[in-house]
Amino acid sequence: MADEPLVLGIETSCDETGVGIVRGHTLLADAVASSVDEHARFGGVVPEVASRAHLEAMVPTIQRALKEAGVAASDLDGIAVTAGPGLAGALLVGVSAAKAYAYALGKPLYGVNHLASHICVDQLEHGPLPEPTMALLVSGGHSSLLLAPDITADVRPLGSTIDDAAGEAFDKIARVLNLGFPGGPVIDRIAREGDPAAIAFPRGLTGPRDAAYDFSFSGLKTAVARWIEAKRAAGEEVPIADVSASFQEAVVDVLTRKAVRACKDEGVEHLMIGGGVAANSRLRAMAERRCEDAGLTLRVPRPKLCTDNGAMVAALGAEMVARGRSASAWDLSADSSLPVTDPHVPDPDAHSHAHSHSHSHDHVHELSRKNLYA
């Protein structure tokens, strides 16, 4: 529908330069420029390399998205950008670009939360989010259980990782097995040839006295690494497929068990899974089975929407516009540790004016000149 908000979203929290364009709940463009190959030789993401790659990719990726969507920049109703959490330098590139475009076009600016965006992207696949929504977010940087009564204003953390995130554990085990970076996709693929019950790896934080919704994968990672080292020290061949399958099973068993328990405890009938690890085929299969057994409806976006992308930022931005949430101020900052309880960063002076772009032009110009690269 033409009267639904048309929003461009910019995502630069890690190594992906994502630009998405959304009209309401409809995805019009999803352009991504990844710098993953530039990090592969280091075995992980290098912040400085990521920031430079974002700088180079930003304008071409925005132009590609506008062309793909068949819209002009002047048609937009707003610009949304990931303000945090993420790598500070990488976030800064996205926030600076969003400010520049929003100011030049005279459009409102929305600094939004990376984690809330991962939840909101499901609207592009399965329609409006149920309220409340229970979300399990699993990625290289986060493993979180979140309850979202209102994705634009009320997101409550129930549990999170106390050490390594799930995706981080996948990367580290892939490194020990010499499988390259990133580790998630390759372990997922190799695990299909292995036996998930071959090796009894530990399930972290699943004891009766452990925190019900928190996650820990550090002990599992260490146990797997030691098991592999012991095999190599004894001169035995490491069964890579069985190790991959058994490790993966330990991760997804804990993730799905805790997520289903949270839904039951909170009386929520839907479970949404997002984040890069949500692309894992075994996680999807186990979640589907456990949700079915528990009478829950499972919502998982297609794999391309689970990894970091601009579409998820645009989706949350469009929801902000649709619900009349206040835009961000021109001195919006990148916040590498933005809490998930802040789905977006509103203008603190919003009560005195409807939108930050409705300031007098001189005032905006002065703010912009001082803060465009703040």
N, C-alpha and C positions, 0 to 999 in steps of 0.2 A: 504493500500500500504506500502511495506517495506521501501520505501524511506521517508515516513512521519516521523517527529520527535517523538521519544518515550521518554516520560517525566513522572517522578514520582512527585506527588504533596503532600505536607504535610500541613495540616490545623489544627492549635491549637489556634484559636483566642478566644475561649470561653470554653465550657465544652465538646466539641466533638473532639476526636483525629481522624482526617480523613486522610487516605492515598489513593490516587487514582493514577492509571496508565492509560495514554492516548497515543494512536498513532494517531497523526493528530487530526481528529475530532471523532475518535472511542474510546469509553470507554472500557478498558480491565479489569479493577479492581476498585472496590470502597469499601474499607474496613473502617469501622467506629467502634470505641470503645467509647461509651458514658458514661459520669460520672453523667448523669442527676439524677439517683436514689440517688447518694451520696449528691446531693444538695436539693432534695425534702423536706427533714425534716427542712431545713432552709427557705424554701419558695422562694428561689432564688439562683443564682449561687454565690458560695463563691470562690474568686480568688485563695486562697492558696490551697483549696481542688482540684480545677481544675488543677493547675500546677502539683501537686503531681500525680494526675491521669494520666496526659499526660506522665510524666516520666515513670510510670509503663507500660503504654500501647504502647509506641512508637515503640520499637523494634518488639514485637509480631505483631503489626498491619502492619508494613512495610513488615515483612516476609509473613504475610497472603496475602497482596496485590500482592507481587511478585509471590507467588504460584498460586493465582487466575488468574493472567495475563499470567502465563506460560512463564515468561521471567526471565533472570538472571539480577542481579543488574548491571553487567558489560555491558549489552546490552543497557542501558539507554543512551540517548543523553543529558540529563540534569536533575537537581533536582530543582523543584520550591517549594517555601514555602511562606506562608502568613507572610509578614513582618509587617503588620498592616492594618487597625486599629484593636484594640481588647484589651484584658486584658494583661498588660505588662508581668507579670510573665508567663502566658500561652504562649504568643507569643515567649518568650525567649526559652522555651523548644523546640518548633518547629524549630526556627532559628538555635539553637545550633545543633540539630540533623541533619538538612539539611546540615549545614557546614561540620559536621563530615563525613557524607556519601559522599558529593560531593568531599571533599578533599581526602578521602580514595580511592574513585573510579576514581579520576582524571577527574571529570565531571564538566561542568559549573554550577554555582549556580544562581538561579533567585529569588530574593525577590520580591513578587508581592502583589498587593493591594487586600484586602478581598472583597471590594465592586465590583471592576472591575471583580474579579473572579466569583462573583454571576451572572454577566451579561454573561460572556464568557461561562459558563457551558451550556447555551442553544445551543451552537454549537454541543454538544454531542447528542442532541435530534433532532434538526431541521436543522442541517447543518450550513454553514457559516453565520455569522451575517450580516444583511443588513447594509450598511454604508450611512448615520448615523443610529444608533439604539437609540430609546427612551426607557429608562428602568425605571420602578417603582420598587424600592427595599424596601421591608417591612420585618422587623425582630424584634427581641427583643431589638436590639440596634440601629436600623436605620429605618427611613422612608425617602426615598430620590427619587427625580426625576432627572435622569441623561441623558444627551445627549452625545452619544459616536460616533463621526465621525470615530475614530480609537481606538479600545479597547486596543491596546498596547501602545498608545502614546497620545491620545487626548480624555479625558473624562471630560465633563463640568457639574458642578452641577447647576441645574435650581432651585431646591427647596429642603428643608429638614425639619425635625421636629425641632420645636423651644423649645420643652419640652420633654414629654414622647414619645417614639417611639410606633408604633402601637402594636407590640408584648408585650411591657412592660405594656401597658394599659390592654391587654388581661390577662396577669399574675396577675395584681393588682385586676381586677374585679373578677377573679376566686378565689382569696384569700378572698375577701369580701363575696363571695357566698359559701365559704368553699368547693371549688371544687378541691383543690390541685394544684400542680405545675408539669409541665408547663401548663398554662391556655388555650393557643390557641386551641389545639386539643379537649379538653373537652368541651369548650364553643361552638366550631363548631358542635360537635356532639349533644349537648343538644339543641342548637338553632334550629335544624331541627324539633323539637317538638313544638316550640313556634311560636308566631305571631310577625313578624318583625315590624309591624305597631302598636303594642299594646301600646307602650310608646314612646312619642315624645322626644327623647333625643337630645341635641344640636349637631349641625355640626360645628366644630371649623374652624375658618379662612375662612368662605365662604361668608363673607359680601363683598359689592362692593369696600370697601376701603382696604380690607385685601390683603396680599401678595398672588399673583395668584397661586404660586406653593408650598408655605410652608405649613407645617402641624402642628396642635396642638391637642393633645389628652388629655391634663391635665384637661381642663375644662369638657370634656365629662366624664372622669374617676371620677371626683369629683361629677358631677351631678348624675351619676349612683349610686355611694356610698351613697350619701345623700338620694336618692330615696329609696334605700334598708333600710337604717337606719330609715327613717320615717315610713316605713311599720312595721319594727320590734318594734319600739317604741310604735306604736298604737296596738301592739299585733296581727297584721294581718300576714297571711302567705305570704311569698315572692314567687311570681310566677317565679321560676328560669328559666324555658324555655322561657317565654316571655321576661324577663330581658335580658337573653343571646342573644336572637334573635334581640331585639331592639337595644341593645348595638352594636352588631356585624354589624347590618345594618348601624348604624351611622358611624362606622369606614370605611366600604367598600364603602359606598356612596361617602364619601369625597375623598378617595384614587382614585377611578376609575374616578370620575368627573374631578379631577385635572389632572390626567394622560392623559385622552382623550383631554382635553383642550390644554395641552402642545403639544401633537402631531399635533393638528390643527394649533396652533400658529406657530410652527416651520416647518410646511409642511412635517412632517415625517409620513410615511404610515404604519409603524410597531410599535407595543407596546410590549415590553418584560417585564414580571413581574417575579421577583425573590426574594430570601430571604425566611426565614422560614414561614412567614405569607402567602406567595404565595401558600402554601399547603392548605389554607383555602378554603373550597368548595364554600362558598357564594361569596368570592372575585373573584374566577374563573368564576362563573356563571354570576355575574354582569358585570365583565370586558368583557366577551364574548358578552353579549347582547349590551353593550354600544359601543364596538368596531365595531360590526356588523352594528349598526345604523349609525355610523360615517364613515363607509367604510374603517376601519382599519384592518390590519391583526394582530391578537393576537398570541404571542409566550409565552407559559408558560412551563417550564420543568416539568417532572413528579415530584410528591411531594418529593421523596427521594433525588432528585438533587436540590431541593429548600432550604432544610435545610443545615446547614454547613457540608461540606464534602471535601475530598481530591481531588475528581474528578474535581471540579471547579478550584482548584489551578493548577492541572496538565493541564487542558484545556487551561488556560491562559499562562502557561509556554510553552506549545507546540506552541501556537500562537507566543510567543516571539521568539522561536527558528526559526519557519518557516519564520518570517519576518526579521530575522537577527538582532534583538535588542541585545544590549550589555548585557553581563552577569553582575551580581552584584559582588562587591569586596568581598574579604574574611573577611573584617571588617564590613560586613553588620550588622546593628543593628535592633533590634525589635523596632518599633515605634508605640506606642499605639494610637497616633492621626495622623497617616499617612493620608494626604489629598487625596481625591478621584481623584484629578487632577494629582496625581502620580500613574499611573497604575502599574509601577514597579520601583524598585530602582536600576538604572544602576551604574556601576563602574564609578566614576567621572574621572578616568584616562583611560577610554575606548579608547580614541583616540590614545593612545600610544601602545596599544596592542589589538589584536582581541578579546580575551577572557581572563578572570581572571585566567583560569587554564593553560594559555600558558606562565605564568611567569616561570622564572628558578625555578627548584625544591627547591633550597636552600631558595630563597626569599619567595616562597609560604609556605615552612615549618616554616619559622620564623614568617610570618604573622599569619599562622594558630595557632602556639604555643601561640602567644600573644592574639589572638582574637577569638579563637574557642568558648570561653565561655564569650565573651565580652557582 
